[in-house]
Amino acid sequence: MLKKVISVFFPFLDGSNSKIKRAISLIIIIYVTLVFFPQIVFKHSIKYGPFVVRSTKPIDSNIEIILDKSHNLISKSQVWDERATFKVFINDNFWSYSFFSLSSFKAFGVNLPFVHNIFISKNNISNDLVYRNGKTNNRASLHKVIAHECTHSLL
């Protein structure tokens, strides 16, 4: 079965029974699975309005204030859709954010195309702050970053 998956999705790895090629294939499959289905890792969740927020740690109750502010910003947009829902994954450190954000590891947040999983970098919900791994311009309003990333899902 693994050989079939490899030949379909990773033809450059097909043609050999090399253990290295199988290991690389397995790593790629696991990574893609985690990026598309991160809820496997993000066990804590709350649903609030159009948002489903997930985290690896218990979620600060102040998240509802943040989400209200984000919703207020998004709903004023010309692209707002009442039926929209948003999957927001909150990271508590730069490493995990870098893992899920692909090439946007220096950003405050990222909305992955096609699956519209929104990943937010290291943050402080109580103070409405999100951080990026950089020396300058490394703090922003969490509610604004969430609103910005949600807007990408509406386009």
N, C-alpha and C positions, 0 to 999 in steps of 0.2 A: 504493500500500500504506500509506504513512504517513497519507494522508487517511482511510483506513478505520480505522486504529488510533485516530486522533484522534477520529473520530466516535463510536467505541465507548466509549473510556475518558475522553475529554475533550470531551463534547458542547458545553460552553460555548465551545470554541475552533473549532467547526465552522462552516461557512457562508461562509468567506472564504478567499481565497488569500493573505492577508496574510503577508508574510515574518516579521513580528513574532510572529504567532500560531504559525507553524510553528517558529520558533526557540524560543519558550516551550515548545511541545509537545515538541520534541526534548530540551530541558534537563530537563523533567519525566521523560521516558522514561529518559534516561540516569541521573538521580538514583535513580529507583525501581529500575532494574536494578542499580545499585551497592549499594543498601541490601539488596535481596533476594539478590544474588550478590556479596558483598564479596570473595570469594576472588580475584576478578579483580585486586584491588589488593594483597591480603595474600598475597604470594608464598611466604613462609617458613611451613612448617607442621610440626607433630609430632602424632602420635597417641599418646596415653598413657591407658590405661584407657578410661573412657567419654568422654574429652575429645579433641577435635580443636582444637588451638590454632594460630591463624594470626597472623602479624605481617608488617609491612612490612620489618622488619629481622631479622637472625638472632636466634633465640630463646635466651636465657640458659639454660644447662643446669640451673640451679636451679629451673626451672619444674616439674620432676618432684616436687620437695619440696613446692612450693606446691600442685600438683594432688593429691598424696597427702593433704595436710591438708584440702583442699576436699572430696575424696571421703570422707574420714573423717567430716566434718560432715554432708554430704548423706545418707550412708548410714544415719545415725542418725534421720533424719526419718521421720515416719509416712507420708509420701507417696513414699518412695523406691521406685524401680522398677529392678530389675537390668538391664532391657533399655534403659534410658535412655542416650542419647548427647547430648553437649553441644558446640555449635560456639561457640568463644570466640575473639573477635577483639581482639587487644591493640594499642592505639594508643600511639604514642610521644610524642604531643603533644596539647595541648588542641584545636587546630584540627581535626585529623582526627577526634578523638572527637566534637566538636560536629557535624561533618558527618554522621556516621553515627547519632548518638544522637537526632536529631530534637529534640524539646522537652525532653529530659532532659540537656541539655548541662552542667548544673551538678552532676550526680550523679557518683558514683564508677564506676557501671556501669549498663547498661540491657539488658534482654532484650526484643527487639522482638516484639510479639504476632504470631501466625500463623506467622512464619518461625522464631522462636526463635533468632535470631542474637543472641549475647551480645557486647556491645561493652564493653570495659574502658578507662577513661580512662588518661591518662599514668601510668606506673608505674615501679617499680624492683624487678624480680624478685629480685635478689640480697638485698635487704633486706625482702622480703615487704611492700611498700608500694604503694598506689595513691593518686593525688592527684586532687582535684577542683579546678576553677577557681573558688575562693572564698577569701575573706580569713580565715575561721574554719572550724574543723572540716574542714580540707582534706586530711587524711591518714587512711588506714584500712589495715587488714591486707588485702593482696591476696587471700589464700586465703579470707578470710571474705566478701569482696565476690563472688568467683567462686562460692562456695557459695550465697550469697544469690540471685544472679542465676540460677543453675542450678535452684534450687528453683521459680522461676517457671515453668520449662519442665515441671515435674512436676505443676503444678496444672491 
